[in-house]
Amino acid sequence: MTQTQRMFSKILIANRGEIACRVIKTARRMGILTVAVYSDADENSLHVNMADEAIYLGPSPSRESYLQAEKVIAAAKKTGAQAIHPGYGFLSENAEFCRLCAEENIIFIGPPVGAIEAMGSKSAAKSIMEKAQVPLVPGYHGDDQSEAVIKKAADEMGYPVLLKATAGGGGKGMRQVWSEAEFSEGFAAAKREAKSSFGDDTMLVEKYLTQPRHVEIQVFCDNHGNAVYLFERDCSVQRRHQKVIEEAPAFNMSETLRAQMGESAIKSAKAIGYQGAGTVEFLLDVDGSFYFMEMNTRLQVEHPVTELISGQDLVEWQLRVAAGEVLPKSQEELAINGHAFEARIYAEDANNDFLPATGTLSFLQPPEESEHVRVDTGVRQGDEVSVFYDPMIAKLIVWDENREKALQRLSKALTEYRINGVTTNIDFLYNLATCPAFINQDIDTGFIEKHHDEIFHNSEQALADELPMAALYLVLSLANKAKAHATTTTDPHSPWNATNAWRLNEAHIHQLVLSHNDIKYPVTVEQKRQGAGSYYLINVNHEKFAERTLDCQGRIEDGKLHVSIDGHRSQATIARDGDNISLYRQNGVFNFTYITPDCGNHDDHAQQGGLSAPMNGTMVSVLVNAGDKVIKDQPLMIMEAMKMEHTIKAPSDGVVTAIFYQTGDMVDGGCELIAFDADE
């Protein structure tokens, strides 16, 4: 790598979305010009508009644009960029791309080729760490890739085990295997996903610890032999082996353990001649022992939490190190200040196995940024979340002086995040952040599975306050809407503008049906008058409840419902999208759907007997043929979207009568994939 003692005047960012925007912000503050690259899908994207220049790379699929190393190099040469920041993902850990940069006398803002190659293979990395006496999880990472050999190693170390693609990252090509009977299916799926994601299906297997924490150390090395660690992040809360909420520093971390892990991380970096920003990931067991997992030779998605507790701009550090400068701080000069959380806002359906979602961001209102709240994003209102890239919309990062206060900041900020047009995981994140186990630090990498019912509110709940609150909100909303409309008419006092359910010689009653967790609840709201204001008698009559009538009053103000139920005053932040209503309460978010009256408009001829695509994507594999008899839950097809696989399974025993898509086909969400006759 060519080095210089002068800071760059122009850099190219070989990435997109929020990380490209993040790098541009720091470069702009440092007086460095930026060049963006883009595909067809990103022609009008935020990162393109923020950069000083932008170069078109090609079609929307990343393999035809962002992964085209030669095109990226050509863009840098054309614009006179002296260095390339790879961001994360795409070409960030591609040794050949790093080598091409060096050949063209372009600085790669990252580690040298040798370091990327050393850590690019998980198997090779473990061998290097073993020689450097860094503790390792028991496992097999040999050259013999036959299923029999890898299965034998799994059998000998005992289940559960974890299959991992040696070239992997981001949870791709990774499968937990809980028993010998599951091995072959898990092995095939992991290899297939690894081949699709990385072009390399080499696998390793290691012992799966049942209650570990995922703790990673941020390291930085310059070209002058200096190395520091900027403390640790706890990234234990994951779904599909991908991080959901990260925090720094890690909870219940003694200074002794922090120093031991930090020193091991530096030892790992020095073992491969590292330079720049890197992350050494460890599994921390309940007994305080820790084991090397892997080293990410790039900036991590979750780097902002480290920035907030350390007061350092890690992108600036990257640029200074790449320009040949010494590290801005020594280990003694670094200190932890407060606590930070990062929540990844995704377009996905958390209630449907975190299935990726696509669509247009028709309404986008993040919480207001401040010294306590930061939002890193690469999208604006009106942008499309497409099938071609990762479905992350933004990163919500919060800081305060301790974990308890920072967690309160996170919960509040999540209630203020408003997104319509696509399904998001905001409600899931709020429920997770307010879950007692999370608050009390009872956390390991199996957290979501262990507390699934609590997080998703699937356990039977009284909903004693939430149902009446949702019903009252609907009635008050109707009244407010009618009042607003009345002011625009010639006769604001017309009975046609009334919303008090007036009936001649009858009680003023609204009959509502609200659905929660697919259970329908009939609710009766009777409007009364008391002095100058209205009050309501609300009755919930359902087999899950003892019938009772509640005396309620309330008002809607600044997006919040203020309510008094039998003299108990409380409030909830409200988010509404059509007939879907979300109440954000201290004990989680409660989602209701207002079931509108059936006016006979349903389609009696809806198509029956077919299986539809759950999302836009690519057909990866067709596992059956027309005429095949299948059993319930048998895999029929495998689709891929946004770097994730989804298996289409038989809903019951039956016969496949027709197949409408083949391997490699692009599929629109909702399209019929298979015609299927269920057994009677």
Wavefront OBJ file of the C-alpha trace (Angstrom):
o trace
v 0.000 0.000 0.000
v 1.342 3.388 -0.952
v 1.497 5.693 2.057
v 1.486 9.452 2.324
v 1.811 11.976 5.127
v -0.775 14.257 3.524
v -4.492 13.895 4.086
v -6.545 12.964 1.038
v -8.317 15.716 -0.873
v -10.841 13.331 -2.448
v -12.035 9.809 -1.643
v -14.447 7.395 -3.324
v -16.922 5.437 -1.217
v -17.453 1.971 -2.667
v -20.775 1.417 -0.933
v -24.329 2.689 -0.621
v -27.030 3.544 1.905
v -26.405 4.645 5.455
v -22.699 3.732 5.636
v -21.963 5.778 2.509
v -23.818 8.734 4.052
v -21.967 8.190 7.333
v -18.550 8.351 5.647
v -19.557 11.405 3.611
v -20.464 13.340 6.788
v -17.032 12.838 8.338
v -15.202 13.493 5.065
v -17.133 16.736 4.603
v -16.267 17.860 8.145
v -12.591 17.174 7.386
v -12.734 19.115 4.105
v -12.394 16.014 1.934
v -14.368 15.767 -1.329
v -16.380 12.580 -1.877
v -17.330 10.433 -4.850
v -20.351 8.128 -4.646
v -21.096 5.118 -6.835
v -24.566 3.870 -7.644
v -26.685 1.298 -9.449
v -29.975 1.677 -11.303
v -31.913 1.195 -8.055
v -29.899 3.932 -6.329
v -29.925 6.575 -9.048
v -31.782 9.084 -6.856
v -30.592 7.836 -3.480
v -29.513 9.957 -0.535
v -25.832 9.000 -0.679
v -25.662 10.012 -4.352
v -27.202 13.405 -3.591
v -24.919 14.002 -0.598
v -21.651 13.288 -2.424
v -19.745 15.871 -4.448
v -19.663 13.526 -7.460
v -21.285 10.215 -8.385
v -20.412 7.503 -10.908
v -22.877 4.974 -12.341
v -21.764 1.349 -11.965
v -24.488 -0.754 -13.559
v -27.752 -2.660 -13.027
v -29.411 -3.035 -9.638
v -28.138 -6.513 -8.631
v -24.985 -5.956 -6.561
v -23.033 -8.558 -8.535
v -23.499 -6.341 -11.597
v -22.677 -3.043 -9.866
v -21.281 -2.684 -6.342
v -19.319 -5.961 -6.554
v -17.661 -5.005 -9.846
v -14.173 -4.197 -8.552
v -12.830 -3.048 -11.916
v -15.697 -0.566 -12.355
v -15.110 0.868 -8.886
v -11.381 1.269 -9.585
v -12.176 2.940 -12.912
v -14.537 5.360 -11.156
v -11.803 6.328 -8.682
v -9.300 6.922 -11.486
v -11.795 8.911 -13.549
v -12.602 11.269 -10.687
v -9.071 11.535 -9.291
v -9.960 9.986 -5.937
v -6.761 9.164 -4.036
v -8.370 6.585 -1.740
v -11.357 4.266 -1.526
v -13.421 3.699 1.603
v -15.181 0.319 1.212
v -17.738 0.716 4.031
v -18.925 -2.710 5.147
v -20.229 -5.585 3.067
v -19.723 -5.621 -0.716
v -15.943 -5.297 -1.394
v -14.871 -4.308 2.130
v -13.191 -7.645 2.908
v -12.228 -8.593 -0.644
v -8.473 -9.145 -0.794
v -8.377 -9.031 -4.592
v -10.038 -5.609 -4.581
v -7.472 -4.397 -2.042
v -4.712 -5.738 -4.319
v -6.186 -3.941 -7.346
v -6.223 -0.673 -5.420
v -2.522 -1.062 -4.607
v -1.694 -1.837 -8.241
v -3.420 1.376 -9.326
v -1.712 3.428 -6.587
v -5.048 4.042 -4.845
v -5.115 3.882 -1.040
v -7.489 1.233 0.332
v -8.922 2.638 3.568
v -8.603 -0.611 5.448
v -6.083 -3.296 6.322
v -3.393 -4.686 4.004
v -4.050 -7.579 1.639
v -2.345 -10.103 3.909
v -4.553 -9.283 6.866
v -7.726 -9.600 4.808
v -6.553 -12.936 3.402
v -5.604 -14.209 6.855
v -9.031 -13.441 8.306
v -11.007 -14.088 5.113
v -11.139 -17.764 5.892
v -12.530 -18.640 9.296
v -10.542 -21.878 9.212
v -7.243 -20.140 8.477
v -8.037 -17.475 11.066
v -8.505 -20.083 13.774
v -5.169 -21.687 12.900
v -3.418 -18.317 13.158
v -5.096 -17.526 16.484
v -4.203 -20.948 17.831
v -0.524 -20.228 17.130
v -0.902 -16.782 18.726
v -2.342 -18.489 21.833
v -5.694 -16.764 21.566
v -8.397 -19.014 23.143
v -10.583 -20.899 20.625
v -13.936 -22.686 20.731
v -13.500 -26.458 20.127
v -14.215 -27.324 16.488
v -13.084 -28.626 13.108
v -11.790 -26.296 10.408
v -9.795 -28.667 8.203
v -9.334 -28.999 4.461
v -11.379 -32.199 4.071
v -14.817 -30.830 3.262
v -16.721 -34.064 2.901
v -19.969 -34.202 4.810
v -18.880 -37.442 6.489
v -15.707 -35.902 7.956
v -17.425 -32.746 9.198
v -20.316 -34.775 10.611
v -17.862 -37.073 12.404
v -16.277 -34.040 14.059
v -19.743 -32.809 15.084
v -20.678 -36.207 16.485
v -17.466 -36.366 18.519
v -17.737 -32.893 20.072
v -21.454 -33.418 20.802
v -24.550 -31.486 19.810
v -25.545 -28.729 19.491
v -22.970 -27.544 16.944
v -22.699 -24.526 14.683
v -22.000 -24.881 10.962
v -20.341 -21.788 9.484
v -19.144 -20.775 6.045
v -15.412 -20.076 6.296
v -15.811 -17.082 3.974
v -18.978 -15.965 5.739
v -20.263 -12.972 7.607
v -23.537 -11.387 8.637
v -25.053 -14.733 9.586
v -24.982 -16.058 6.006
v -24.050 -19.697 5.515
v -24.606 -20.430 9.190
v -26.835 -23.063 10.796
v -27.368 -24.389 14.304
v -27.667 -28.162 14.368
v -29.245 -29.550 17.503
v -29.076 -33.284 16.788
v -27.420 -35.825 14.514
v -30.717 -36.286 12.639
v -30.698 -32.602 11.578
v -27.113 -32.535 10.341
v -27.524 -33.363 6.635
v -30.336 -30.872 6.065
v -28.493 -28.108 7.932
v -25.222 -28.871 6.149
v -26.846 -28.658 2.693
v -28.666 -25.416 3.515
v -25.557 -23.740 4.945
v -23.440 -24.715 1.912
v -26.110 -23.527 -0.509
v -26.456 -20.155 1.216
v -22.668 -19.764 1.449
v -22.259 -20.459 -2.263
v -24.965 -17.931 -3.101
v -23.607 -15.211 -0.810
v -19.838 -15.628 -1.146
v -19.215 -17.951 -4.084
v -17.480 -20.302 -1.620
v -19.208 -23.135 0.240
v -16.247 -24.247 2.394
v -17.527 -25.005 5.885
v -16.283 -25.361 9.441
v -18.055 -26.726 12.497
v -17.608 -25.744 16.124
v -19.175 -26.499 19.473
v -22.275 -24.390 20.050
v -22.254 -22.861 23.532
v -25.785 -22.798 24.917
v -25.607 -19.608 27.028
v -22.839 -17.472 25.551
v -22.708 -13.744 25.091
v -21.378 -12.207 21.894
v -18.841 -9.598 22.982
v -16.592 -7.894 20.454
v -13.589 -5.624 20.856
v -12.964 -2.593 18.647
v -9.277 -2.443 17.745
v -7.252 0.119 15.819
v -3.708 -0.221 14.483
v -1.610 2.322 12.608
v 1.327 1.868 10.246
v 3.845 2.737 12.980
v 3.389 -0.248 15.284
v 0.793 1.310 17.587
v -2.379 -0.542 18.573
v -5.259 0.224 20.921
v -8.637 -1.214 21.792
v -11.635 1.108 22.140
v -13.389 -1.160 24.601
v -16.168 -3.626 23.909
v -19.680 -3.986 22.537
v -22.234 -6.574 23.599
v -24.015 -7.870 20.497
v -25.734 -10.898 22.004
v -29.290 -10.065 20.919
v -29.537 -11.549 17.431
v -32.011 -13.039 14.991
v -30.895 -15.286 12.116
v -27.362 -14.821 13.530
v -27.600 -11.115 12.722
v -27.417 -8.438 15.392
v -30.554 -6.563 16.445
v -29.601 -4.364 19.409
v -26.004 -3.650 20.398
v -24.703 -1.845 23.448
v -21.442 -0.452 24.739
v -19.860 -1.018 27.104
v -20.884 -4.613 27.799
v -22.838 -5.058 31.022
v -21.325 -6.855 34.031
v -17.827 -6.451 32.629
v -15.054 -6.178 35.204
v -12.014 -4.056 34.454
v -9.860 -7.176 34.664
v -11.932 -9.075 32.097
v -12.123 -5.994 29.858
v -8.335 -5.710 29.877
v -7.874 -9.441 29.209
v -10.224 -9.387 26.215
v -8.759 -6.121 24.930
v -5.215 -7.460 25.113
v -6.277 -10.691 23.374
v -7.867 -8.610 20.616
v -4.663 -6.628 20.096
v -2.680 -9.863 20.083
v -5.042 -11.165 17.367
v -4.550 -8.014 15.270
v -0.776 -8.017 15.605
v -0.633 -11.688 14.631
v -1.727 -10.717 11.106
v 0.042 -7.356 10.768
v -3.189 -5.435 11.000
v -3.713 -1.762 10.131
v -6.842 0.374 10.474
v -10.184 -0.398 12.133
v -11.047 -3.992 12.993
v -13.284 -5.930 15.315
v -12.310 -9.092 17.142
v -15.383 -11.094 18.086
v -15.468 -13.371 21.111
v -17.941 -15.705 22.745
v -18.082 -14.938 26.472
v -19.297 -17.874 28.546
v -21.146 -17.656 31.860
v -18.008 -18.636 33.780
v -16.037 -15.670 32.406
v -14.047 -17.677 29.871
v -13.950 -16.258 26.351
v -13.158 -17.709 22.929
v -12.099 -16.152 19.619
v -14.794 -16.387 16.939
v -13.559 -14.254 14.075
v -12.062 -10.927 13.140
v -13.908 -8.509 10.886
v -11.357 -6.590 8.847
v -13.546 -3.526 8.365
v -15.693 -0.990 10.165
v -18.671 -2.652 11.853
v -22.328 -1.686 11.462
v -22.502 -1.096 15.216
v -19.468 1.224 15.441
v -21.594 4.256 16.537
v -22.053 2.916 20.087
v -18.282 2.842 20.467
v -18.091 6.390 19.133
v -20.637 7.641 21.667
v -18.929 6.128 24.729
v -15.391 6.990 23.619
v -15.999 10.404 22.075
v -14.012 9.393 18.996
v -14.990 9.502 15.296
v -13.870 6.105 14.023
v -14.217 7.068 10.366
v -11.860 9.981 10.972
v -9.446 7.554 12.627
v -9.673 5.332 9.532
v -8.861 8.217 7.221
v -5.943 9.406 9.340
v -4.417 5.940 9.653
v -4.835 5.285 5.919
v -3.055 8.601 5.227
v -0.070 7.401 7.257
v -0.711 9.294 10.501
v -0.226 7.800 13.958
v -3.256 6.853 16.039
v -4.987 9.961 17.442
v -4.987 8.542 21.001
v -2.953 6.121 23.090
v -4.569 3.431 25.251
v -4.028 5.530 28.377
v -5.862 8.471 26.819
v -9.001 6.456 26.037
v -11.831 6.204 28.562
v -15.447 5.057 28.727
v -18.095 7.724 29.221
v -21.681 6.598 29.793
v -23.625 3.905 27.959
v -24.968 3.603 24.401
v -27.434 1.398 22.518
v -27.945 0.868 18.798
v -31.180 -0.566 17.400
v -31.278 -1.560 13.745
v -34.483 -0.408 12.069
v -35.327 -2.985 9.389
v -38.029 -3.387 6.781
v -39.101 -6.824 7.926
v -41.997 -8.696 9.472
v -40.840 -9.757 12.928
v -44.090 -11.692 13.419
v -43.373 -13.785 10.331
v -39.896 -15.114 11.120
v -38.360 -11.704 10.319
v -39.230 -12.004 6.655
v -37.747 -9.069 4.678
v -40.244 -6.508 3.415
v -40.192 -4.215 0.410
v -42.152 -1.111 -0.481
v -42.111 2.673 -0.586
v -41.456 4.730 2.538
v -44.637 6.760 2.146
v -44.149 8.398 5.550
v -40.856 8.616 7.416
v -40.387 10.584 10.619
v -37.405 9.672 12.804
v -37.078 10.942 16.380
v -35.459 14.344 16.788
v -31.666 14.108 16.996
v -29.848 15.539 20.008
v -26.804 14.902 22.197
v -28.665 11.787 23.375
v -30.201 10.563 20.097
v -28.499 9.896 16.746
v -29.997 8.453 13.562
v -27.735 7.029 10.846
v -29.704 6.427 7.665
v -29.430 6.354 3.904
v -33.085 6.849 2.979
v -35.678 9.623 2.865
v -39.444 9.731 2.752
v -40.578 8.483 -0.648
v -37.585 6.174 -1.165
v -38.100 2.525 -2.019
v -36.844 -0.426 0.004
v -35.980 -2.759 -2.855
v -35.371 -6.470 -3.128
v -31.769 -5.969 -4.213
v -30.095 -4.934 -0.962
v -30.165 -5.388 2.785
v -33.502 -4.137 4.218
v -31.997 -1.943 6.935
v -33.676 1.482 6.961
v -31.631 3.146 9.695
v -29.656 2.761 12.879
v -31.097 4.411 15.982
v -28.332 5.173 18.471
v -28.853 6.613 21.955
v -26.516 7.641 24.780
v -26.810 8.554 28.440
v -24.721 8.438 31.577
v -25.658 4.844 32.514
v -27.393 1.777 31.080
v -30.742 2.382 32.760
v -31.035 5.941 31.468
v -29.771 5.001 27.996
v -32.358 2.231 27.785
v -35.089 4.711 28.689
v -33.802 6.948 25.894
v -33.982 4.037 23.463
v -37.548 3.119 24.419
v -38.738 6.715 24.092
v -37.006 7.231 20.742
v -38.587 4.064 19.356
v -42.058 5.382 20.258
v -41.239 8.502 18.223
v -40.099 6.644 15.095
v -42.876 6.742 12.465
v -42.692 4.731 9.253
v -45.566 3.920 6.904
v -45.504 2.106 3.581
v -43.432 -0.890 4.633
v -43.599 -3.327 7.521
v -40.847 -2.580 10.048
v -39.445 -4.111 13.225
v -39.934 -0.984 15.363
v -42.673 -2.540 17.500
v -40.537 -5.641 18.017
v -37.561 -3.503 19.076
v -39.697 -1.584 21.553
v -41.048 -4.781 23.078
v -37.513 -6.144 23.315
v -36.142 -2.976 24.916
v -38.935 -2.955 27.522
v -38.727 -6.696 28.220
v -37.896 -7.249 31.926
v -35.206 -9.808 31.092
v -33.441 -7.316 28.816
v -33.726 -4.564 31.399
v -32.320 -6.926 34.067
v -29.410 -8.016 31.811
v -30.496 -11.651 31.613
v -29.079 -11.820 28.087
v -27.303 -14.356 25.911
v -27.279 -15.155 22.190
v -30.498 -17.162 22.532
v -32.362 -14.243 24.078
v -35.078 -13.798 21.439
v -35.932 -17.494 21.293
v -35.900 -17.816 25.089
v -38.184 -14.805 25.628
v -40.199 -15.103 22.435
v -43.670 -15.124 23.990
v -42.840 -12.222 26.276
v -41.396 -10.097 23.464
v -44.198 -10.845 21.001
v -46.948 -10.600 23.650
v -48.078 -14.111 22.774
v -48.706 -15.126 26.361
v -52.327 -14.734 27.443
v -52.817 -11.180 28.649
v -55.697 -9.458 30.317
v -55.414 -6.391 28.046
v -57.502 -4.826 30.782
v -56.422 -1.301 29.958
v -55.162 -1.612 26.392
v -58.400 -2.778 24.743
v -60.512 0.028 26.249
v -57.783 2.520 25.359
v -57.728 1.398 21.715
v -61.530 1.570 21.544
v -61.591 5.015 23.144
v -58.918 6.193 20.703
v -61.071 5.092 17.748
v -64.147 6.902 19.042
v -62.202 10.069 19.875
v -60.494 9.988 16.473
v -63.859 9.751 14.773
v -65.148 12.704 16.796
v -62.062 14.815 16.066
v -62.270 14.043 12.359
v -65.951 15.015 12.263
v -65.296 18.266 14.138
v -62.561 19.188 11.678
v -64.870 18.431 8.769
v -67.737 20.396 10.303
v -65.673 23.584 10.350
v -65.393 23.394 6.558
v -69.160 23.125 5.981
v -71.849 25.817 5.797
v -73.678 24.274 8.779
v -71.189 23.007 11.373
v -74.057 22.036 13.692
v -75.728 19.751 11.159
v -76.723 16.352 12.618
v -74.792 14.777 9.737
v -71.615 15.966 11.450
v -72.457 14.255 14.747
v -70.357 11.282 15.909
v -72.029 10.419 19.184
v -73.810 7.323 17.795
v -77.152 9.086 18.313
v -80.289 6.962 17.962
v -83.894 7.965 18.670
v -84.875 6.738 22.139
v -81.758 4.531 22.280
v -78.408 4.691 24.050
v -75.574 6.278 22.050
v -73.568 3.122 21.370
v -70.607 2.286 19.118
v -70.194 -1.426 18.392
v -66.509 -2.126 17.582
v -64.437 -5.211 16.888
v -60.703 -5.051 17.611
v -58.214 -7.777 16.764
v -55.076 -8.458 18.819
v -52.760 -11.379 18.021
v -55.415 -12.693 15.596
v -58.085 -12.833 18.332
v -61.183 -10.682 17.770
v -62.656 -8.779 20.701
v -66.111 -7.157 20.537
v -66.136 -3.830 22.388
v -69.161 -1.658 23.169
v -68.607 2.065 23.683
v -71.567 4.019 25.079
v -71.178 7.786 24.950
v -72.544 9.772 27.895
v -72.646 13.440 28.827
v -71.441 14.810 32.129
v -71.390 18.557 32.508
v -69.496 20.190 29.666
v -67.566 17.064 28.678
v -68.189 13.580 27.398
v -67.429 10.339 29.153
v -67.766 6.780 27.937
v -68.860 3.451 29.320
v -66.743 0.788 27.670
v -67.643 -2.883 27.860
v -65.397 -5.710 26.679
v -67.352 -8.938 26.454
v -65.123 -11.876 25.579
v -64.560 -15.388 26.872
v -61.022 -14.438 27.979
v -62.287 -11.736 30.334
v -64.662 -11.314 33.195
v -67.189 -8.900 31.752
v -66.954 -5.411 33.182
v -67.972 -1.898 32.248
v -65.404 0.900 32.567
v -65.976 4.605 33.106
v -63.562 6.289 30.684
v -62.576 9.795 29.655
v -59.813 10.910 27.375
v -58.295 13.199 24.786
v -55.816 12.932 21.923
v -53.001 15.464 22.016
v -49.688 15.578 20.105
v -49.874 11.927 19.103
v -50.646 10.730 22.622
v -53.828 9.379 24.138
v -54.441 10.724 27.645
v -57.031 8.598 29.382
v -58.746 8.079 32.720
v -60.187 4.585 33.301
v -62.205 4.250 36.484
v -60.187 7.120 37.927
v -56.792 5.724 36.900
v -55.035 8.243 34.655
v -52.392 7.095 32.181
v -51.246 7.695 28.638
v -50.005 5.908 25.542
v -48.146 7.079 22.461
v -50.237 6.257 19.395
v -49.164 5.220 15.915
v -51.855 4.561 13.323
v -51.620 3.268 9.772
v -55.108 2.842 8.328
v -56.988 0.356 10.482
v -53.830 -0.694 12.344
v -53.344 0.969 15.722
v -50.258 0.660 17.938
v -50.296 1.704 21.608
v -46.833 2.233 23.062
v -46.972 1.581 26.800
v -44.339 1.097 29.480
v -44.810 -2.673 29.254
v -44.499 -2.865 25.478
v -46.360 -2.003 22.315
v -49.839 -3.423 21.736
v -50.991 -3.737 18.151
v -54.692 -3.737 17.313
v -56.545 -3.914 14.040
v -59.938 -2.279 13.727
v -62.151 -4.817 11.986
v -64.399 -2.727 9.790
v -67.986 -3.925 9.263
v -68.391 -6.494 6.483
v -70.425 -4.780 3.777
v -70.424 -7.776 1.471
v -67.512 -6.624 -0.685
v -65.338 -9.679 -0.144
v -64.411 -11.833 -3.097
v -66.183 -15.186 -2.891
v -64.077 -16.404 -5.764
v -60.689 -15.901 -4.148
v -58.150 -18.284 -5.550
v -57.845 -21.500 -3.598
v -55.273 -24.228 -3.563
v -52.156 -22.182 -4.376
v -49.014 -21.214 -2.518
v -47.919 -17.592 -2.975
v -44.530 -15.898 -2.746
v -44.158 -14.258 0.686
v -41.932 -11.493 -0.734
v -40.185 -10.289 -3.876
v -37.114 -12.384 -4.539
v -35.224 -14.945 -6.574
v -36.093 -18.617 -6.850
v -33.036 -20.437 -5.466
v -34.223 -24.014 -5.696
v -37.311 -25.998 -6.728
v -37.367 -29.200 -4.680
v -40.440 -30.974 -6.127
v -42.051 -31.761 -9.471
v -45.629 -31.482 -10.678
v -47.486 -34.606 -9.655
v -45.410 -35.225 -6.519
v -47.245 -36.288 -3.400
v -45.914 -34.376 -0.397
v -46.430 -34.308 3.348
v -47.129 -31.377 5.637
v -44.113 -29.053 6.206
v -42.106 -30.718 3.433
v -39.841 -28.106 1.746
v -41.126 -27.355 -1.757
v -39.132 -24.312 -2.885
v -36.436 -21.990 -1.559
v -36.543 -18.266 -2.285
v -33.907 -15.653 -1.553
v -34.464 -11.955 -0.937
v -32.246 -9.307 0.628
v -29.500 -11.871 1.336
v -31.878 -14.181 3.225
v -33.383 -17.546 2.324
v -37.013 -18.480 2.892
v -38.296 -22.033 2.511
v -41.794 -22.579 1.083
v -43.289 -25.611 2.817
v -46.354 -27.741 2.165
v -49.278 -26.503 4.304
v -50.645 -30.041 4.595
v -50.408 -33.473 3.012
v -51.364 -33.289 -0.662
v -50.277 -33.269 -4.286
v -48.359 -30.630 -6.252
v -50.402 -30.132 -9.427
v -48.363 -27.369 -11.130
v -45.156 -25.362 -10.689
v -45.022 -21.834 -12.102
v -41.406 -20.758 -11.430
v -37.994 -22.352 -11.930
v -34.563 -21.880 -10.382
v -33.160 -18.420 -11.139
v -36.513 -16.762 -11.855
v -37.335 -13.387 -10.295
v -40.615 -13.579 -8.391
v -42.964 -10.803 -7.309
v -44.390 -11.017 -3.802
v -47.908 -12.476 -3.816
v -47.506 -14.396 -7.076
v -48.695 -17.974 -7.095
v -45.720 -20.331 -7.004
v -47.313 -23.757 -6.856
v -50.786 -25.177 -7.450
v -51.546 -27.565 -4.638
v -54.372 -30.005 -3.869
v -54.644 -30.766 -0.172
v -55.710 -34.212 0.973
v -59.169 -34.305 2.449
l 1 2 3 4 5 6 7 8 9 10 11 12 13 14 15 16 17 18 19 20 21 22 23 24 25 26 27 28 29 30 31 32 33 34 35 36 37 38 39 40 41 42 43 44 45 46 47 48 49 50 51 52 53 54 55 56 57 58 59 60 61 62 63 64 65 66 67 68 69 70 71 72 73 74 75 76 77 78 79 80 81 82 83 84 85 86 87 88 89 90 91 92 93 94 95 96 97 98 99 100 101 102 103 104 105 106 107 108 109 110 111 112 113 114 115 116 117 118 119 120 121 122 123 124 125 126 127 128 129 130 131 132 133 134 135 136 137 138 139 140 141 142 143 144 145 146 147 148 149 150 151 152 153 154 155 156 157 158 159 160 161 162 163 164 165 166 167 168 169 170 171 172 173 174 175 176 177 178 179 180 181 182 183 184 185 186 187 188 189 190 191 192 193 194 195 196 197 198 199 200 201 202 203 204 205 206 207 208 209 210 211 212 213 214 215 216 217 218 219 220 221 222 223 224 225 226 227 228 229 230 231 232 233 234 235 236 237 238 239 240 241 242 243 244 245 246 247 248 249 250 251 252 253 254 255 256 257 258 259 260 261 262 263 264 265 266 267 268 269 270 271 272 273 274 275 276 277 278 279 280 281 282 283 284 285 286 287 288 289 290 291 292 293 294 295 296 297 298 299 300 301 302 303 304 305 306 307 308 309 310 311 312 313 314 315 316 317 318 319 320 321 322 323 324 325 326 327 328 329 330 331 332 333 334 335 336 337 338 339 340 341 342 343 344 345 346 347 348 349 350 351 352 353 354 355 356 357 358 359 360 361 362 363 364 365 366 367 368 369 370 371 372 373 374 375 376 377 378 379 380 381 382 383 384 385 386 387 388 389 390 391 392 393 394 395 396 397 398 399 400 401 402 403 404 405 406 407 408 409 410 411 412 413 414 415 416 417 418 419 420 421 422 423 424 425 426 427 428 429 430 431 432 433 434 435 436 437 438 439 440 441 442 443 444 445 446 447 448 449 450 451 452 453 454 455 456 457 458 459 460 461 462 463 464 465 466 467 468 469 470 471 472 473 474 475 476 477 478 479 480 481 482 483 484 485 486 487 488 489 490 491 492 493 494 495 496 497 498 499 500 501 502 503 504 505 506 507 508 509 510 511 512 513 514 515 516 517 518 519 520 521 522 523 524 525 526 527 528 529 530 531 532 533 534 535 536 537 538 539 540 541 542 543 544 545 546 547 548 549 550 551 552 553 554 555 556 557 558 559 560 561 562 563 564 565 566 567 568 569 570 571 572 573 574 575 576 577 578 579 580 581 582 583 584 585 586 587 588 589 590 591 592 593 594 595 596 597 598 599 600 601 602 603 604 605 606 607 608 609 610 611 612 613 614 615 616 617 618 619 620 621 622 623 624 625 626 627 628 629 630 631 632 633 634 635 636 637 638 639 640 641 642 643 644 645 646 647 648 649 650 651 652 653 654 655 656 657 658 659 660 661 662 663 664 665 666 667 668 669 670 671 672 673 674 675 676 677 678 679 680
